[in-house]
């Protein structure tokens, strides 16, 4: 690996496109694992476990679960209302807000919708959005997303070992900080190796779906699925992104 740390941080992106049709080498998988295991954690408890998924049957089962859970989300007014607050309909709007995501990256819009800004009233009305979801619009995007999972060279499931408890009343916060550092090590090392990554969140939203995920991958009860990462080599530059100006969130001495 020759990429500098700062370069990897600035280059890292969520990759929602197709990956190169090529297995990730064991050498690169080992490099990701080696980097991740040196992440900091409270009292060095190292509460993480990971499942490396390459078997096609297992990827197919995960894809089916994701398709089902994403379709259900498209019929949930509360979820859609929460999501709509973070979606921009144009690049100008996105650049101005400097946070959130572009709607194209998360919703499979029909071809007849040319002017996305006309969707603003729909975004503001979660009931209408959930109605469309129940009619099946959500299945379009969910189906395409499921195919991306099926064809992904590698899936990484990150688990929190709840048997390894951090001392203190605020232990859950400290444990999650450690898990976040562990995951970030994975993402940055993958970036340095020209491997794209993509979070898969849908099957972790409800207990029912998490339990189904546990059953598919034989995860013991005391291990909590924290995130699922889809990964593969990339052959094009990452898409642009936005971030808030530091003066929006940096405070000196006092808030």
C-alpha positions as CSV (number, residue, x, y, z in Angstrom):
1,X,0.0,0.0,0.0
2,X,1.4,3.3,-1.0
3,X,-1.6,5.7,-0.6
4,X,-1.0,8.3,2.1
5,X,-3.5,8.3,5.0
6,X,-4.9,11.8,4.3
7,X,-5.3,10.9,0.7
8,X,-7.3,7.7,1.6
9,X,-9.5,9.7,4.0
10,X,-10.3,12.3,1.3
11,X,-10.8,9.7,-1.4
12,X,-13.0,7.3,0.5
13,X,-16.6,7.2,-0.8
14,X,-19.6,4.9,-0.5
15,X,-19.7,3.0,-3.8
16,X,-23.2,2.2,-5.0
17,X,-22.2,1.0,-8.4
18,X,-21.1,-2.3,-9.8
19,X,-17.6,-3.5,-8.8
20,X,-15.0,-5.1,-11.0
21,X,-15.9,-8.7,-11.7
22,X,-12.8,-10.0,-9.9
23,X,-12.3,-11.7,-6.5
24,X,-10.6,-9.7,-3.8
25,X,-7.2,-11.4,-3.2
26,X,-6.6,-13.1,0.1
27,X,-3.5,-10.8,0.5
28,X,-5.8,-7.8,0.4
29,X,-8.3,-9.3,2.7
30,X,-5.5,-10.1,5.2
31,X,-4.3,-6.5,4.9
32,X,-7.8,-5.2,5.8
33,X,-8.0,-7.5,8.7
34,X,-4.6,-6.6,10.0
35,X,-5.3,-2.9,9.9
36,X,-8.8,-3.3,11.5
37,X,-7.5,-5.3,14.5
38,X,-5.3,-2.4,15.6
39,X,-8.3,-0.1,16.1
40,X,-8.6,1.4,19.6
41,X,-11.2,0.2,22.0
42,X,-12.1,0.9,25.6
43,X,-9.6,-0.9,27.9
44,X,-8.4,-2.7,24.8
45,X,-11.4,-5.1,25.0
46,X,-11.5,-5.5,21.2
47,X,-15.2,-6.3,21.1
48,X,-15.4,-7.1,17.4
49,X,-15.9,-10.1,15.3
50,X,-16.3,-10.3,11.5
51,X,-17.7,-12.8,9.0
52,X,-16.1,-12.8,5.6
53,X,-18.7,-13.9,3.0
54,X,-17.6,-15.1,-0.5
55,X,-19.9,-18.1,-1.0
56,X,-22.6,-17.4,-3.6
57,X,-25.3,-19.2,-1.8
58,X,-24.8,-17.0,1.3
59,X,-24.7,-13.8,-0.8
60,X,-28.0,-14.9,-2.4
61,X,-29.6,-15.4,0.9
62,X,-28.5,-12.0,2.1
63,X,-29.7,-10.4,-1.1
64,X,-33.1,-11.8,-0.6
65,X,-33.3,-10.5,2.9
66,X,-32.2,-7.1,1.8
67,X,-34.8,-7.0,-1.0
68,X,-37.5,-7.9,1.5
69,X,-36.4,-5.4,4.1
70,X,-35.9,-2.5,1.7
71,X,-39.3,-3.1,0.1
72,X,-40.8,-2.9,3.6
73,X,-39.0,0.4,4.4
74,X,-40.5,1.9,1.2
75,X,-44.0,1.4,2.8
76,X,-43.1,2.9,6.2
77,X,-44.1,6.6,6.4
78,X,-41.9,7.2,9.5
79,X,-38.8,5.9,7.9
80,X,-39.5,7.7,4.6
81,X,-40.1,11.0,6.5
82,X,-36.8,10.6,8.3
83,X,-35.0,9.8,5.0
84,X,-36.6,12.7,3.0
85,X,-35.1,15.3,5.4
86,X,-31.6,14.3,4.1
87,X,-32.3,14.1,0.4
88,X,-31.4,16.8,-2.2
89,X,-33.1,16.9,-5.5
90,X,-30.5,18.9,-7.4
91,X,-26.7,19.3,-7.3
92,X,-27.1,23.0,-6.5
93,X,-29.3,22.2,-3.5
94,X,-26.9,19.5,-2.3
95,X,-23.9,21.8,-2.6
96,X,-25.8,24.5,-0.7
97,X,-26.8,22.2,2.2
98,X,-23.3,20.5,2.3
99,X,-24.8,17.4,3.9
100,X,-27.2,14.6,3.1
101,X,-27.4,12.7,-0.2
102,X,-28.7,13.1,-3.7
103,X,-32.0,11.4,-4.3
104,X,-30.6,9.6,-7.4
105,X,-28.2,7.6,-5.2
106,X,-30.9,6.1,-3.0
107,X,-34.1,6.0,-5.0
108,X,-34.6,4.3,-8.4
109,X,-36.6,7.1,-10.1
110,X,-38.8,6.2,-13.2
111,X,-37.5,7.4,-16.5
112,X,-40.4,9.7,-17.1
113,X,-39.4,11.9,-14.2
114,X,-37.1,14.5,-15.9
115,X,-37.4,17.4,-13.5
116,X,-36.5,16.0,-10.1
117,X,-37.3,19.3,-8.3
118,X,-41.0,18.6,-9.0
119,X,-40.7,15.8,-6.5
120,X,-40.3,18.2,-3.6
121,X,-44.0,18.1,-2.5
122,X,-43.8,14.3,-2.6
123,X,-40.7,14.3,-0.3
124,X,-42.6,16.5,2.1
125,X,-45.5,14.0,2.3
126,X,-44.4,10.7,3.7
127,X,-47.9,9.2,3.3
128,X,-47.8,9.7,-0.4
129,X,-44.3,8.2,-0.5
130,X,-45.3,5.1,1.5
131,X,-48.4,4.7,-0.7
132,X,-46.0,4.5,-3.7
133,X,-43.9,2.0,-1.8
134,X,-46.9,-0.2,-1.1
135,X,-47.8,-0.1,-4.8
136,X,-44.4,-1.6,-5.5
137,X,-42.1,1.3,-6.4
138,X,-39.7,0.3,-3.6
139,X,-39.3,-3.2,-5.1
140,X,-37.6,-1.7,-8.2
141,X,-34.7,-0.2,-6.3
142,X,-34.7,-3.1,-3.8
143,X,-34.4,-5.6,-6.7
144,X,-31.5,-3.8,-8.3
145,X,-29.8,-3.4,-4.9
146,X,-30.2,-7.1,-4.3
147,X,-28.4,-7.9,-7.6
148,X,-25.5,-5.7,-6.5
149,X,-25.2,-7.8,-3.4
150,X,-25.3,-11.1,-5.3
151,X,-22.5,-10.0,-7.6
152,X,-20.3,-8.4,-5.0
153,X,-16.9,-10.1,-4.7
154,X,-17.0,-9.8,-0.9
155,X,-19.3,-9.1,2.0
156,X,-18.1,-8.2,5.5
157,X,-20.4,-8.6,8.4
158,X,-19.2,-6.7,11.5
159,X,-20.4,-8.0,14.9
160,X,-20.2,-6.6,18.4
161,X,-19.3,-9.2,21.0
162,X,-21.6,-8.3,23.9
163,X,-19.7,-10.7,26.2
164,X,-16.8,-8.2,26.1
165,X,-18.2,-5.4,28.3
166,X,-16.5,-2.1,28.8
167,X,-16.3,-0.8,32.4
168,X,-18.4,2.2,33.4
169,X,-22.0,3.4,33.3
170,X,-21.5,4.7,29.7
171,X,-20.0,1.5,28.5
172,X,-22.3,1.2,25.4
173,X,-21.0,4.5,24.1
174,X,-17.4,3.5,24.6
175,X,-18.0,0.1,22.9
176,X,-19.6,1.7,19.9
177,X,-16.7,4.2,19.6
178,X,-14.4,1.2,19.4
179,X,-16.6,-0.5,16.8
180,X,-16.7,2.8,14.7
181,X,-12.9,3.0,14.8
182,X,-12.7,-0.7,13.7
183,X,-15.0,-0.1,10.8
184,X,-13.2,3.1,9.7
185,X,-9.9,1.1,9.6
186,X,-11.6,-1.3,7.3
187,X,-12.9,1.4,5.0
188,X,-9.6,3.4,4.8
189,X,-7.5,0.3,4.2
190,X,-9.9,-0.8,1.5
191,X,-9.7,2.6,-0.2
192,X,-5.9,2.4,-0.1
193,X,-6.1,-1.0,-1.9
194,X,-8.5,0.4,-4.6
195,X,-11.4,-1.5,-3.1
196,X,-14.8,0.2,-3.0
197,X,-17.1,-0.2,0.0
198,X,-20.8,0.2,0.5
199,X,-22.8,-0.1,3.7
200,X,-25.9,-2.4,3.7
201,X,-28.2,-1.2,6.4
202,X,-31.7,-2.4,5.5
203,X,-31.5,-5.9,7.2
204,X,-30.3,-4.3,10.5
205,X,-33.2,-2.0,11.0
206,X,-35.6,-4.4,12.7
207,X,-35.1,-7.1,15.3
208,X,-37.0,-9.6,13.0
209,X,-34.6,-8.9,10.1
210,X,-31.5,-9.1,12.4
211,X,-32.7,-12.4,13.7
212,X,-33.1,-13.7,10.2
213,X,-29.5,-12.5,9.4
214,X,-28.3,-14.3,12.5
215,X,-30.0,-17.5,11.3
216,X,-28.4,-17.2,7.8
217,X,-24.9,-16.8,9.2
218,X,-25.2,-18.8,12.4
219,X,-24.5,-15.8,14.6
220,X,-24.7,-16.5,18.4
221,X,-27.2,-14.6,20.5
222,X,-24.7,-12.5,22.3
223,X,-23.2,-11.1,19.1
224,X,-24.9,-8.0,17.7
225,X,-24.7,-7.2,13.9
226,X,-23.4,-3.7,13.7
227,X,-22.9,-3.2,10.0
228,X,-22.7,-5.1,6.7
229,X,-20.2,-3.9,4.1
230,X,-20.3,-4.8,0.4
231,X,-16.8,-4.6,-1.2
232,X,-15.0,-5.0,-4.5
233,X,-12.3,-3.5,-6.7
234,X,-13.1,-0.3,-8.5
235,X,-11.9,0.9,-11.9
236,X,-13.2,4.5,-11.9
237,X,-12.8,7.6,-9.8
238,X,-15.2,8.0,-6.9
239,X,-18.2,10.3,-7.2
240,X,-17.9,13.7,-5.6
241,X,-19.4,14.3,-2.2
242,X,-20.1,17.3,0.1
243,X,-19.1,18.2,3.7
244,X,-20.0,21.1,6.0
245,X,-17.6,23.9,6.3
246,X,-15.6,23.6,9.6
247,X,-17.1,26.9,10.9
248,X,-20.4,25.1,11.0
249,X,-19.3,22.6,13.7
250,X,-16.0,23.6,15.2
251,X,-16.0,25.5,18.5
252,X,-13.0,26.8,20.4
253,X,-12.9,26.8,24.3
254,X,-16.7,26.8,24.6
255,X,-19.7,25.8,22.5
